[in-house]
Amino acid sequence: MTLIQDQKTAIADVTAAERAQRLTDAGAAWSERIARDESTAALTYKVTGRGVGSVATEIQSGKHRFLVDEPAALAGDDAAASPVEYALGALISCQVVVFRLYAQGLGLTIDEIEITAEGDLDVRKLFGIDESGRAGFQDVRVKVDITGPNTPEEYENLRQVVDAHCPVLDVFSNPVPTSGALV
């Protein structure tokens, strides 16, 4: 059963100069906007999910739709990545954005960037077998592979700057007040 058709939007390759211009323009636009009205710095994101299939969820985020599922061993149909895989994917994609943004700001060049995230999860709490552990990741490891002309020390400094400014890494690293309600 196909729950959502594969919809792959091609992302056009951009040159380093085009990427640099887009990053510079975006940074300047946000700086100007916030300087005029600080309240414009506060963004609210809204995403809606609807249960489908065995345990899958169809997510709607603005004009974008995607499916989240579980492998068969976790009662799913294995029709899409799992919630925790999407969480790691969100971390990786946020890191890519922030690496590019701060590399541009620091005058560094990233020819290519590839990031791998691994997370360790113990399912005993999920299934109510043992309530003493965490339901989420016990440990997450992020490995960044950057190629470019700068020194390893410059890229390490960049990594530290990125880690201090990456919103999704912040969500992983710090408790976030979260509330829930039945409506």
Disulfide bonds with the S-S distance in Angstrom:
none
